[in-house]
Amino acid sequence: MRKRAAAPLLAVALWIIPAGSLSVLVVERAVFAWAVQDDVEMVAVPAGEFLMGSDDPEADANEKPASKVFVKAFSIDKFEVTNTRYLRCIEAEVCTRPVGRGYDDPTKANLPVTIISWQQAVAYCRWVGKRLPTEAEWEKAARGTEGRRYPWGDRIEADRANVGYTLGTTAVGSNSKGSSPYGAMDMAGNVWEWTSSLYKPYPYDPHDGREDLSAKGSRVERGGSWYHPPWHARTTRLTAAGHIYRRISDLGFRCAK
């Protein structure tokens, strides 16, 4: 396999991410003199308040109560990280290989990389000079300030998202009608997406320890997937998993900065 040269390193960083009862030692070579250029388009989300969570009677208990949350201006990847993009990080000898082998299959180059752990997602985003979005950032990028149930509005529409037990993941951006108010694609369906946030009760408070990257606990996933019903693709729906990957190709990520 051809390897791409990594950017010069200033140091090798050793850090520990707790994973349930285990502590995972990560040798991170992402302390670069400059960040590696990521060729994905990013969309800008302006600073301001938005309604986070849902008081809909049909919403899950962990989505309640809804509250206004202020988010600083940020940018988020327009698309989920693909196999092609993640493979570059592997070739640079920074990222570790996912358990699934789709990442090196040319026919799956533009599919979202899956069967990926939270640590692997964090490492990739650091390599490109970014980070995982917080749960609040993810939700605002998905629903905007109008409190939308889905990125495009309040009703599920089959041609806007890859959801509902389909045949599997599709190329990122395939559902062009499903963009969010800010232009982010696939924020409903295709794959669940890791966020930086610990799974904690609402109302959301960024200062209560849920954004501590070294803290123990499960991390929030957002967006639903091809392997789950449309109801799971609502902008307020959340689930959580430990830092370790799931053995089905329905969990990926995108980066923010």
KOLFI-126343 format. One record per residue: chain; residue number from 1; x, y negated, z of N, C-alpha, C, O, CB in turn. Coordinates in steps of 0.1 Angstrom, whole numbers, plus 5000, padded with zeros to 4 digits. Glycine has a CB too. Example, Ala and Ser with C-alpha at 12.3 -4.5 7.8 and 13.67 -1.06 7.14 Angstrom:
KOLFI-126343
> chain|resi|n.x|n.y|n.z|ca.x|ca.y|ca.z|c.x|c.y|c.z|o.x|o.y|o.z|cb.x|cb.y|cb.z
> A|1|5132|5057|5078|5123|5045|5078|5132|5033|5078|5142|5033|5085|5113|5045|5090
> A|2|5128|5022|5071|5137|5011|5071|5129|5000|5079|5134|4989|5080|5141|5006|5057
//
This chain:
KOLFI-126343
> chain|resi|n.x|n.y|n.z|ca.x|ca.y|ca.z|c.x|c.y|c.z|o.x|o.y|o.z|cb.x|cb.y|cb.z
> A|1|5008|5012|5000|5000|5000|5000|5009|4987|5000|5018|4986|5008|4990|5000|5012
> A|2|5006|4978|4991|5013|4966|4991|5010|4957|5003|4999|4956|5007|5010|4958|4978
> A|3|5021|4952|5009|5019|4944|5021|5021|4929|5018|5030|4926|5010|5029|4948|5032
> A|4|5013|4921|5024|5015|4906|5022|5024|4901|5034|5023|4906|5045|5001|4899|5022
> A|5|5032|4892|5031|5040|4886|5041|5032|4878|5051|5024|4870|5047|5051|4877|5035
> A|6|5034|4880|5064|5028|4873|5074|5035|4859|5076|5047|4858|5073|5027|4880|5087
> A|7|5028|4850|5081|5034|4837|5084|5044|4839|5095|5043|4848|5103|5023|4826|5088
> A|8|5055|4831|5095|5065|4832|5106|5059|4831|5120|5050|4824|5122|5076|4821|5104
> A|9|5064|4839|5128|5059|4840|5142|5067|4831|5151|5080|4830|5150|5059|4854|5147
> A|10|5061|4824|5160|5068|4817|5171|5071|4826|5183|5081|4825|5190|5060|4805|5175
> A|11|5062|4836|5185|5063|4845|5196|5054|4857|5194|5045|4856|5186|5060|4838|5210
> A|12|5055|4867|5203|5046|4878|5203|5038|4876|5216|5044|4875|5227|5053|4892|5203
> A|13|5025|4875|5215|5017|4873|5227|5011|4886|5232|5005|4894|5224|5006|4863|5224
> A|14|5012|4889|5245|5006|4901|5251|4994|4896|5259|4996|4887|5268|5016|4909|5259
> A|15|4982|4901|5257|4971|4897|5265|4962|4909|5267|4962|4918|5259|4964|4885|5259
> A|16|4954|4908|5278|4945|4920|5281|4931|4915|5280|4927|4905|5286|4949|4925|5296
> A|17|4923|4924|5273|4909|4921|5273|4902|4933|5280|4903|4944|5275|4904|4920|5258
> A|18|4895|4931|5291|4888|4942|5297|4877|4948|5289|4870|4940|5282|4882|4937|5311
> A|19|4876|4961|5289|4866|4968|5281|4859|4978|5290|4863|4989|5290|4872|4975|5268
> A|20|4848|4973|5297|4841|4982|5306|4851|4985|5317|4856|4977|5324|4836|4995|5299
> A|21|4853|4998|5319|4862|5003|5330|4876|5003|5326|4885|5006|5334|4858|5016|5335
> A|22|4879|5000|5313|4892|5001|5307|4897|4987|5305|4889|4978|5303|4893|5009|5295
> A|23|4910|4985|5305|4916|4972|5301|4925|4975|5289|4934|4983|5289|4925|4966|5312
> A|24|4921|4968|5278|4928|4970|5265|4940|4961|5264|4937|4948|5264|4918|4969|5254
> A|25|4952|4966|5262|4963|4957|5260|4964|4954|5245|4965|4963|5237|4976|4964|5265
> A|26|4964|4942|5242|4965|4937|5228|4978|4931|5225|4982|4921|5232|4953|4928|5224
> A|27|4985|4936|5215|4998|4930|5211|4994|4921|5200|4992|4925|5189|5009|4940|5207
> A|28|4994|4908|5202|4989|4899|5192|5000|4891|5186|5008|4884|5193|4979|4889|5199
> A|29|5002|4893|5173|5012|4886|5165|5007|4874|5158|5012|4870|5148|5019|4896|5156
> A|30|4996|4869|5164|4989|4858|5157|4993|4844|5163|4985|4835|5162|4974|4859|5158
> A|31|5005|4843|5168|5010|4830|5173|5019|4825|5161|5031|4827|5162|5018|4831|5187
> A|32|5013|4818|5152|5020|4815|5139|5024|4800|5139|5019|4792|5146|5010|4817|5128
> A|33|5035|4798|5131|5039|4784|5129|5028|4777|5122|5027|4765|5123|5052|4784|5121
> A|34|5020|4784|5113|5009|4778|5107|4999|4789|5105|5002|4800|5104|5012|4770|5094
> A|35|4986|4785|5104|4975|4795|5103|4975|4800|5088|4978|4792|5079|4962|4789|5107
> A|36|4972|4813|5087|4970|4818|5073|4958|4812|5067|4947|4810|5074|4969|4834|5074
> A|37|4958|4809|5054|4947|4803|5047|4936|4814|5045|4939|4824|5038|4952|4797|5034
> A|38|4924|4811|5049|4912|4819|5047|4905|4813|5035|4902|4801|5035|4903|4821|5059
> A|39|4902|4821|5025|4896|4816|5013|4881|4815|5012|4875|4813|5002|4901|4823|5001
> A|40|4875|4817|5024|4860|4816|5024|4855|4802|5027|4862|4794|5034|4855|4826|5035
> A|41|4844|4798|5020|4838|4785|5023|4832|4785|5036|4827|4795|5041|4827|4782|5012
> A|42|4833|4773|5043|4827|4771|5056|4816|4761|5055|4817|4752|5046|4837|4767|5067
> A|43|4806|4762|5063|4795|4752|5063|4796|4744|5076|4799|4749|5087|4781|4758|5061
> A|44|4793|4731|5075|4794|4722|5087|4781|4722|5094|4770|4721|5088|4798|4708|5083
> A|45|4781|4722|5108|4770|4721|5116|4772|4709|5125|4781|4709|5133|4767|4734|5125
> A|46|4764|4699|5124|4766|4686|5132|4763|4688|5146|4756|4697|5151|4758|4675|5126
> A|47|4769|4679|5154|4767|4679|5169|4752|4675|5172|4746|4668|5164|4777|4669|5176
> A|48|4748|4680|5183|4734|4677|5187|4727|4688|5194|4732|4699|5195|4726|4672|5175
> A|49|4715|4685|5199|4707|4695|5206|4699|4703|5197|4696|4699|5186|4698|4688|5216
> A|50|4696|4715|5201|4686|4724|5194|4679|4732|5204|4684|4734|5216|4693|4732|5183
> A|51|4668|4738|5200|4661|4747|5209|4667|4761|5208|4666|4767|5197|4646|4747|5206
> A|52|4672|4766|5219|4678|4779|5220|4669|4789|5227|4664|4786|5238|4692|4779|5226
> A|53|4667|4801|5222|4658|4810|5228|4644|4809|5223|4641|4801|5214|4659|4809|5243
> A|54|4635|4817|5229|4621|4817|5225|4612|4819|5236|4614|4828|5245|4619|4827|5214
> A|55|4601|4812|5236|4590|4814|5246|4578|4821|5239|4567|4821|5245|4586|4801|5253
> A|56|4580|4826|5227|4570|4833|5220|4566|4845|5228|4574|4852|5233|4575|4838|5206
> A|57|4552|4847|5230|4548|4859|5238|4553|4872|5233|4554|4881|5241|4533|4859|5238
> A|58|4556|4873|5220|4562|4885|5214|4577|4887|5215|4582|4897|5212|4557|4886|5200
> A|59|4583|4876|5220|4598|4876|5221|4602|4886|5232|4595|4888|5241|4604|4862|5223
> A|60|4614|4891|5231|4620|4899|5242|4623|4891|5254|4625|4879|5253|4632|4907|5237
> A|61|4623|4898|5265|4625|4891|5278|4639|4884|5278|4640|4873|5284|4625|4900|5290
> A|62|4649|4889|5272|4662|4883|5272|4664|4871|5263|4674|4864|5263|4673|4893|5268
> A|63|4653|4868|5256|4653|4855|5248|4647|4844|5255|4647|4832|5250|4645|4858|5235
> A|64|4642|4846|5267|4635|4836|5275|4643|4832|5287|4651|4840|5293|4621|4841|5279
> A|65|4641|4820|5292|4633|4809|5286|4640|4801|5276|4652|4801|5275|4628|4800|5297
> A|66|4632|4795|5267|4638|4786|5257|4643|4774|5264|4637|4769|5273|4629|4783|5245
> A|67|4654|4768|5259|4658|4755|5265|4666|4747|5254|4671|4753|5244|4667|4758|5277
> A|68|4667|4735|5256|4675|4726|5247|4690|4727|5251|4694|4726|5263|4670|4711|5248
> A|69|4698|4730|5241|4713|4731|5243|4720|4722|5234|4717|4721|5222|4717|4746|5241
> A|70|4730|4715|5239|4738|4706|5231|4750|4714|5226|4757|4721|5234|4743|4694|5239
> A|71|4753|4713|5213|4764|4719|5207|4773|4709|5200|4767|4700|5193|4760|4731|5197
> A|72|4786|4709|5202|4795|4700|5195|4795|4704|5180|4792|4715|5177|4809|4700|5202
> A|73|4800|4695|5172|4801|4697|5158|4811|4709|5156|4821|4709|5162|4805|4684|5150
> A|74|4808|4717|5146|4817|4728|5143|4814|4733|5129|4805|4728|5123|4815|4740|5153
> A|75|4822|4742|5124|4820|4748|5111|4820|4763|5113|4826|4768|5122|4831|4744|5101
> A|76|4813|4770|5104|4811|4784|5105|4813|4790|5091|4808|4784|5081|4798|4788|5111
> A|77|4818|4802|5090|4820|4808|5077|4806|4809|5070|4796|4813|5076|4826|4822|5078
> A|78|4806|4807|5057|4793|4808|5049|4789|4823|5048|4778|4826|5048|4795|4802|5036
> A|79|4799|4831|5048|4797|4846|5046|4803|4854|5057|4813|4849|5064|4802|4850|5033
> A|80|4798|4866|5060|4804|4875|5069|4818|4879|5063|4820|4879|5051|4795|4888|5071
> A|81|4827|4883|5072|4841|4887|5068|4839|4900|5060|4833|4909|5065|4850|4889|5080
> A|82|4845|4900|5048|4844|4911|5039|4856|4921|5041|4866|4918|5048|4844|4907|5025
> A|83|4855|4933|5035|4865|4943|5035|4878|4937|5029|4889|4939|5034|4861|4955|5027
> A|84|4877|4929|5018|4888|4923|5011|4896|4914|5021|4908|4914|5022|4884|4916|4999
> A|85|4889|4905|5028|4895|4896|5036|4902|4902|5048|4913|4899|5052|4885|4885|5041
> A|86|4895|4912|5054|4901|4919|5065|4913|4927|5061|4922|4929|5069|4890|4928|5072
> A|87|4913|4933|5049|4924|4941|5044|4937|4933|5044|4948|4938|5046|4921|4947|5030
> A|88|4936|4920|5040|4947|4911|5040|4954|4911|5054|4966|4910|5055|4943|4897|5035
> A|89|4946|4910|5064|4951|4910|5078|4958|4923|5081|4968|4923|5088|4940|4906|5088
> A|90|4953|4934|5076|4959|4947|5079|4973|4947|5071|4983|4951|5077|4950|4958|5074
> A|91|4973|4942|5059|4985|4943|5051|4996|4933|5057|5008|4936|5055|4982|4939|5037
> A|92|4991|4923|5064|5001|4914|5070|5006|4920|5084|5014|4914|5091|4994|4900|5073
> A|93|5001|4932|5087|5004|4939|5099|5000|4931|5112|5008|4931|5122|5019|4941|5099
> A|94|4989|4924|5111|4984|4917|5123|4971|4924|5128|4970|4926|5140|4981|4902|5119
> A|95|4962|4928|5119|4950|4934|5123|4952|4950|5122|4959|4955|5114|4938|4930|5114
> A|96|4945|4956|5131|4944|4971|5131|4934|4976|5122|4924|4969|5118|4942|4976|5145
> A|97|4935|4989|5118|4926|4994|5108|4913|4998|5115|4913|5004|5126|4932|5007|5101
> A|98|4901|4995|5109|4888|5000|5114|4888|5015|5113|4895|5021|5105|4877|4993|5107
> A|99|4879|5021|5121|4877|5035|5120|4871|5039|5107|4875|5049|5101|4867|5040|5131
> A|100|4861|5031|5102|4856|5034|5088|4866|5031|5077|4874|5022|5079|4843|5026|5086
> A|101|4865|5037|5066|4874|5035|5055|4870|5026|5044|4876|5025|5034|4878|5048|5050
> A|102|4859|5019|5046|4854|5011|5035|4863|4999|5032|4863|4993|5021|4840|5006|5039
> A|103|4871|4995|5042|4880|4984|5040|4890|4985|5029|4894|4975|5023|4887|4981|5053
> A|104|4894|4997|5025|4903|4999|5014|4897|5005|5002|4905|5011|4994|4915|5007|5019
> A|105|4884|5005|5001|4877|5010|4989|4874|4999|4980|4866|4990|4983|4864|5018|4993
> A|106|4880|4998|4968|4878|4987|4959|4863|4985|4955|4859|4974|4952|4886|4989|4946
> A|107|4855|4995|4955|4841|4994|4952|4833|4987|4963|4822|4984|4961|4835|5008|4948
> A|108|4839|4986|4975|4833|4980|4986|4839|4967|4990|4838|4962|5002|4832|4990|4998
> A|109|4847|4961|4981|4855|4949|4985|4847|4938|4990|4852|4931|4999|4863|4945|4973
> A|110|4835|4935|4985|4827|4924|4989|4816|4927|4999|4808|4919|5002|4822|4917|4977
> A|111|4817|4939|5005|4808|4943|5016|4814|4938|5029|4826|4936|5030|4805|4958|5016
> A|112|4805|4935|5039|4811|4931|5052|4819|4942|5058|4815|4954|5057|4799|4926|5061
> A|113|4830|4939|5064|4838|4949|5071|4829|4953|5083|4824|4945|5090|4852|4943|5075
> A|114|4829|4966|5086|4821|4971|5097|4828|4982|5105|4840|4984|5102|4808|4977|5091
> A|115|4821|4987|5115|4827|4996|5125|4840|4989|5130|4851|4995|5130|4831|5010|5118
> A|116|4837|4977|5135|4848|4968|5139|4846|4965|5154|4835|4962|5158|4849|4955|5130
> A|117|4856|4965|5161|4855|4962|5176|4856|4947|5178|4860|4939|5169|4866|4969|5184
> A|118|4851|4943|5190|4852|4929|5193|4866|4924|5193|4869|4912|5189|4846|4926|5207
> A|119|4876|4932|5198|4890|4928|5198|4895|4926|5184|4903|4916|5181|4898|4938|5205
> A|120|4891|4934|5175|4896|4933|5161|4890|4920|5155|4897|4914|5147|4891|4945|5153
> A|121|4877|4917|5158|4871|4905|5153|4879|4893|5158|4882|4883|5151|4856|4904|5156
> A|122|4882|4893|5171|4889|4882|5177|4902|4880|5171|4907|4869|5167|4890|4884|5192
> A|123|4910|4891|5168|4923|4890|5163|4923|4885|5149|4931|4877|5145|4929|4904|5163
> A|124|4913|4889|5141|4912|4884|5127|4910|4869|5127|4917|4861|5120|4901|4891|5119
> A|125|4900|4864|5135|4897|4850|5135|4909|4842|5140|4911|4831|5134|4885|4847|5144
> A|126|4916|4847|5149|4928|4840|5154|4939|4839|5143|4945|4829|5141|4935|4847|5166
> A|127|4940|4850|5135|4950|4850|5124|4947|4839|5114|4957|4834|5108|4950|4864|5117
> A|128|4935|4836|5111|4932|4826|5101|4929|4812|5108|4924|4803|5101|4919|4830|5093
> A|129|4933|4811|5120|4932|4798|5127|4918|4794|5131|4915|4783|5132|4937|4787|5118
> A|130|4910|4804|5133|4896|4802|5137|4893|4810|5150|4902|4814|5157|4886|4806|5126
> A|131|4880|4812|5153|4876|4819|5165|4862|4825|5162|4856|4821|5152|4876|4810|5177
> A|132|4858|4834|5171|4844|4838|5170|4834|4827|5174|4838|4819|5183|4841|4851|5178
> A|133|4823|4825|5168|4813|4815|5173|4807|4819|5186|4806|4831|5189|4802|4813|5162
> A|134|4804|4809|5194|4797|4812|5206|4782|4816|5202|4778|4814|5191|4796|4799|5216
> A|135|4775|4822|5212|4761|4826|5209|4753|4813|5205|4745|4814|5196|4755|4833|5221
> A|136|4755|4802|5212|4748|4790|5209|4751|4785|5195|4742|4781|5188|4751|4779|5220
> A|137|4764|4785|5192|4768|4780|5178|4761|4789|5168|4756|4784|5158|4783|4780|5177
> A|138|4762|4802|5170|4756|4811|5160|4741|4808|5158|4736|4807|5147|4758|4826|5164
> A|139|4734|4807|5169|4719|4804|5168|4716|4791|5161|4707|4790|5153|4713|4805|5181
> A|140|4724|4781|5165|4721|4768|5158|4724|4768|5143|4716|4763|5135|4729|4757|5165
> A|141|4735|4775|5139|4738|4776|5125|4727|4784|5118|4725|4782|5106|4752|4783|5123
> A|142|4721|4794|5125|4711|4802|5119|4697|4795|5118|4690|4797|5107|4709|4815|5126
> A|143|4693|4788|5128|4679|4783|5128|4678|4768|5127|4667|4763|5124|4672|4787|5140
> A|144|4689|4760|5128|4688|4746|5127|4681|4740|5139|4681|4746|5150|4681|4742|5115
> A|145|4676|4728|5137|4669|4721|5148|4654|4721|5148|4647|4715|5156|4674|4706|5148
> A|146|4649|4729|5138|4634|4730|5137|4629|4742|5144|4616|4744|5144|4631|4731|5122
> A|147|4637|4750|5151|4632|4761|5158|4627|4773|5150|4617|4779|5153|4621|4757|5168
> A|148|4633|4775|5138|4629|4785|5129|4630|4799|5135|4639|4803|5142|4636|4784|5116
> A|149|4620|4808|5132|4621|4822|5136|4631|4829|5128|4638|4838|5133|4607|4828|5135
> A|150|4631|4826|5115|4641|4832|5106|4649|4820|5099|4644|4809|5100|4635|4841|5095
> A|151|4660|4823|5094|4668|4811|5088|4661|4803|5078|4664|4791|5077|4681|4817|5082
> A|152|4651|4808|5071|4644|4801|5061|4630|4796|5065|4624|4788|5058|4642|4810|5049
> A|153|4625|4801|5076|4612|4797|5081|4607|4807|5091|4614|4813|5098|4602|4797|5069
> A|154|4593|4808|5092|4587|4816|5103|4582|4829|5099|4577|4836|5107|4577|4808|5109
> A|155|4583|4832|5086|4577|4845|5081|4588|4853|5075|4597|4848|5068|4566|4843|5071
> A|156|4588|4866|5077|4598|4875|5071|4594|4877|5056|4583|4878|5053|4599|4889|5078
> A|157|4604|4876|5048|4602|4878|5033|4613|4888|5028|4625|4886|5030|4603|4864|5026
> A|158|4608|4898|5022|4617|4909|5018|4629|4906|5009|4639|4912|5010|4609|4920|5011
> A|159|4627|4895|5001|4638|4892|4992|4648|4882|4998|4657|4877|4991|4632|4886|4979
> A|160|4647|4879|5011|4656|4870|5017|4666|4876|5027|4675|4870|5031|4648|4860|5025
> A|161|4664|4889|5030|4673|4896|5039|4674|4911|5037|4664|4917|5033|4668|4893|5054
> A|162|4685|4916|5040|4687|4931|5039|4684|4937|5053|4693|4939|5061|4702|4934|5034
> A|163|4671|4940|5055|4667|4945|5067|4657|4957|5065|4652|4959|5054|4660|4934|5076
> A|164|4654|4964|5076|4643|4974|5075|4647|4988|5070|4640|4994|5062|4633|4969|5066
> A|165|4658|4993|5075|4663|5007|5072|4665|5008|5057|4659|5018|5051|4652|5017|5077
> A|166|4673|5000|5051|4676|5001|5037|4687|5011|5035|4690|5019|5044|4680|4987|5031
> A|167|4693|5012|5023|4703|5022|5020|4717|5018|5026|4726|5027|5026|4704|5024|5005
> A|168|4719|5006|5031|4731|5002|5037|4735|4988|5034|4726|4980|5030|4742|5011|5031
> A|169|4747|4984|5037|4751|4970|5035|4751|4966|5021|4753|4975|5012|4765|4968|5042
> A|170|4750|4954|5018|4751|4948|5005|4762|4938|5004|4766|4933|5015|4737|4942|5000
> A|171|4766|4934|4992|4776|4924|4991|4772|4911|4998|4760|4907|4997|4780|4921|4976
> A|172|4781|4904|5005|4777|4892|5012|4772|4882|5002|4777|4880|4991|4790|4886|5019
> A|173|4761|4875|5006|4755|4865|4998|4745|4870|4988|4740|4863|4979|4765|4857|4991
> A|174|4742|4883|4988|4733|4889|4978|4719|4884|4979|4713|4882|4969|4733|4904|4979
> A|175|4715|4880|4991|4701|4875|4993|4702|4860|4993|4702|4853|5003|4695|4880|5006
> A|176|4703|4854|4981|4706|4840|4979|4695|4831|4985|4697|4819|4988|4708|4836|4965
> A|177|4683|4836|4986|4671|4829|4991|4671|4828|5006|4663|4822|5012|4658|4834|4986
> A|178|4680|4835|5013|4680|4837|5027|4689|4828|5035|4692|4830|5046|4682|4850|5031
> A|179|4694|4817|5029|4703|4808|5035|4697|4801|5047|4685|4799|5048|4709|4798|5026
> A|180|4706|4797|5057|4701|4790|5068|4700|4775|5065|4704|4771|5054|4711|4792|5080
> A|181|4695|4767|5074|4694|4752|5071|4707|4746|5067|4707|4735|5060|4688|4745|5083
> A|182|4718|4751|5072|4731|4745|5069|4739|4753|5057|4750|4749|5054|4740|4746|5081
> A|183|4732|4763|5052|4738|4770|5040|4745|4783|5043|4752|4789|5034|4747|4761|5034
> A|184|4745|4787|5056|4751|4800|5059|4743|4812|5054|4731|4811|5055|4754|4801|5075
> A|185|4749|4822|5049|4742|4833|5043|4742|4845|5052|4751|4847|5060|4748|4837|5029
> A|186|4732|4854|5050|4731|4867|5057|4731|4866|5072|4736|4874|5079|4743|4875|5053
> A|187|4725|4855|5077|4724|4854|5092|4712|4861|5097|4710|4862|5109|4724|4839|5096
> A|188|4704|4866|5087|4693|4876|5091|4696|4888|5083|4696|4888|5071|4679|4870|5087
> A|189|4699|4899|5090|4701|4912|5083|4715|4914|5078|4725|4907|5082|4692|4913|5072
> A|190|4717|4925|5070|4729|4930|5065|4737|4937|5077|4736|4949|5078|4738|4919|5058
> A|191|4744|4929|5085|4750|4935|5097|4748|4925|5109|4747|4913|5108|4765|4937|5095
> A|192|4747|4932|5121|4748|4924|5133|4762|4917|5133|4771|4922|5127|4746|4933|5146
> A|193|4763|4906|5141|4776|4899|5141|4780|4896|5155|4772|4892|5164|4774|4885|5133
> A|194|4793|4899|5158|4798|4896|5171|4798|4881|5174|4800|4873|5164|4813|4901|5172
> A|195|4796|4877|5186|4799|4863|5191|4809|4864|5202|4813|4875|5206|4785|4856|5195
> A|196|4814|4853|5206|4823|4852|5217|4817|4854|5231|4824|4857|5240|4831|4839|5217
> A|197|4804|4853|5232|4797|4851|5244|4794|4865|5252|4791|4875|5246|4784|4844|5243
> A|198|4796|4864|5265|4792|4875|5273|4777|4876|5274|4770|4865|5272|4798|4874|5287
> A|199|4771|4888|5275|4757|4889|5276|4753|4885|5290|4756|4893|5300|4753|4904|5273
> A|200|4746|4874|5291|4741|4869|5304|4727|4864|5303|4723|4860|5292|4751|4858|5310
> A|201|4720|4862|5314|4706|4858|5313|4705|4843|5308|4714|4835|5310|4699|4859|5327
> A|202|4693|4840|5303|4690|4826|5299|4685|4819|5311|4680|4825|5320|4681|4825|5287
> A|203|4685|4806|5311|4689|4797|5300|4704|4797|5298|4712|4799|5308|4685|4783|5303
> A|204|4708|4795|5286|4722|4795|5282|4730|4784|5289|4726|4772|5289|4724|4794|5267
> A|205|4741|4787|5295|4750|4777|5301|4764|4781|5297|4770|4791|5302|4748|4778|5317
> A|206|4771|4772|5289|4784|4775|5285|4795|4775|5296|4806|4779|5294|4788|4766|5274
> A|207|4791|4770|5308|4800|4768|5318|4799|4778|5330|4805|4777|5340|4799|4754|5324
> A|208|4791|4789|5327|4789|4799|5338|4797|4811|5336|4795|4821|5343|4774|4803|5338
> A|209|4808|4810|5328|4817|4821|5326|4814|4830|5314|4822|4839|5311|4817|4830|5338
> A|210|4803|4828|5307|4800|4836|5296|4809|4834|5284|4810|4842|5275|4786|4834|5292
> A|211|4817|4823|5284|4826|4820|5273|4841|4823|5277|4850|4819|5270|4825|4806|5268
> A|212|4842|4831|5288|4856|4835|5292|4860|4847|5284|4854|4858|5286|4856|4837|5308
> A|213|4869|4846|5275|4873|4857|5267|4880|4868|5274|4881|4879|5269|4883|4852|5256
> A|214|4885|4866|5286|4892|4876|5294|4882|4883|5304|4887|4892|5311|4903|4870|5301
> A|215|4870|4879|5305|4861|4884|5314|4855|4898|5310|4855|4901|5298|4849|4875|5316
> A|216|4852|4906|5320|4847|4919|5317|4832|4918|5313|4825|4909|5317|4848|4929|5329
> A|217|4827|4927|5305|4813|4928|5302|4810|4929|5287|4819|4928|5279|4806|4915|5307
> A|218|4798|4931|5284|4794|4933|5270|4793|4919|5263|4789|4909|5269|4780|4940|5269
> A|219|4795|4919|5250|4794|4907|5242|4782|4907|5233|4777|4917|5229|4807|4905|5233
> A|220|4777|4895|5231|4764|4893|5224|4766|4895|5209|4776|4891|5203|4758|4879|5226
> A|221|4756|4902|5203|4756|4904|5189|4743|4897|5184|4733|4897|5191|4756|4919|5185
> A|222|4744|4892|5172|4732|4884|5166|4730|4888|5152|4739|4893|5145|4735|4869|5167
> A|223|4717|4886|5148|4714|4887|5133|4706|4899|5128|4701|4898|5117|4726|4885|5126
> A|224|4706|4910|5135|4699|4921|5129|4707|4928|5119|4719|4924|5116|4686|4918|5124
> A|225|4702|4939|5113|4710|4946|5102|4701|4954|5093|4689|4955|5095|4720|4955|5109
> A|226|4707|4960|5083|4700|4968|5074|4694|4980|5081|4685|4986|5076|4709|4973|5063
> A|227|4700|4984|5092|4696|4996|5099|4685|4994|5110|4682|5003|5117|4708|5002|5106
> A|228|4680|4982|5110|4670|4978|5121|4658|4971|5114|4659|4966|5103|4676|4969|5131
> A|229|4647|4971|5122|4635|4965|5116|4636|4950|5114|4644|4944|5121|4623|4968|5125
> A|230|4628|4944|5106|4628|4929|5103|4627|4921|5116|4633|4910|5117|4617|4925|5094
> A|231|4620|4926|5126|4618|4918|5138|4631|4915|5145|4633|4905|5152|4609|4925|5148
> A|232|4641|4924|5143|4654|4922|5149|4662|4912|5143|4672|4908|5148|4661|4936|5149
> A|233|4658|4907|5131|4666|4897|5124|4661|4883|5127|4666|4873|5120|4664|4899|5109
> A|234|4653|4881|5137|4649|4868|5141|4661|4860|5146|4671|4866|5152|4638|4868|5152
> A|235|4661|4847|5145|4673|4839|5149|4675|4839|5164|4686|4836|5168|4671|4825|5145
> A|236|4665|4843|5172|4667|4843|5186|4669|4857|5192|4672|4858|5204|4654|4837|5193
> A|237|4668|4867|5184|4670|4881|5188|4684|4883|5192|4693|4879|5184|4665|4891|5178
> A|238|4687|4890|5203|4700|4893|5207|4701|4907|5213|4692|4912|5219|4706|4883|5216
> A|239|4712|4913|5211|4716|4925|5217|4730|4924|5222|4736|4914|5220|4713|4938|5208
> A|240|4736|4935|5227|4749|4934|5232|4756|4948|5232|4749|4958|5232|4750|4928|5247
> A|241|4769|4948|5231|4777|4960|5231|4790|4957|5238|4794|4946|5240|4779|4965|5217
> A|242|4796|4968|5243|4809|4967|5249|4819|4963|5238|4815|4962|5226|4813|4981|5255
> A|243|4831|4961|5241|4841|4956|5232|4844|4967|5221|4850|4963|5210|4854|4952|5239
> A|244|4841|4979|5223|4844|4990|5213|4834|4990|5202|4822|4987|5204|4845|5003|5220
> A|245|4838|4993|5190|4830|4994|5178|4818|5004|5180|4819|5013|5189|4838|4998|5166
> A|246|4808|5003|5172|4798|5013|5171|4801|5022|5159|4807|5017|5149|4783|5007|5170
> A|247|4796|5034|5159|4800|5044|5149|4790|5043|5137|4788|5053|5130|4800|5058|5154
> A|248|4784|5032|5134|4776|5031|5123|4779|5017|5117|4782|5008|5124|4760|5032|5126
> A|249|4777|5016|5104|4782|5004|5097|4772|4993|5097|4767|4988|5086|4786|5008|5082
> A|250|4768|4989|5109|4758|4978|5110|4763|4966|5119|4755|4959|5124|4745|4983|5115
> A|251|4776|4965|5121|4781|4955|5130|4794|4949|5124|4804|4956|5122|4784|4960|5144
> A|252|4794|4936|5121|4805|4929|5116|4807|4916|5123|4805|4915|5135|4804|4926|5101
> A|253|4812|4906|5116|4814|4893|5122|4817|4882|5112|4819|4885|5100|4826|4893|5132
> A|254|4816|4869|5116|4821|4858|5108|4828|4849|5118|4827|4850|5130|4809|4851|5101
> A|255|4836|4840|5113|4844|4831|5122|4839|4817|5122|4831|4813|5113|4859|4831|5117
> A|256|4844|4809|5131|4840|4795|5133|4852|4787|5137|4863|4793|5140|4829|4793|5143
> A|257|4851|4774|5136|4862|4765|5142|4856|4751|5144|4863|4743|5149|4874|4765|5132
//
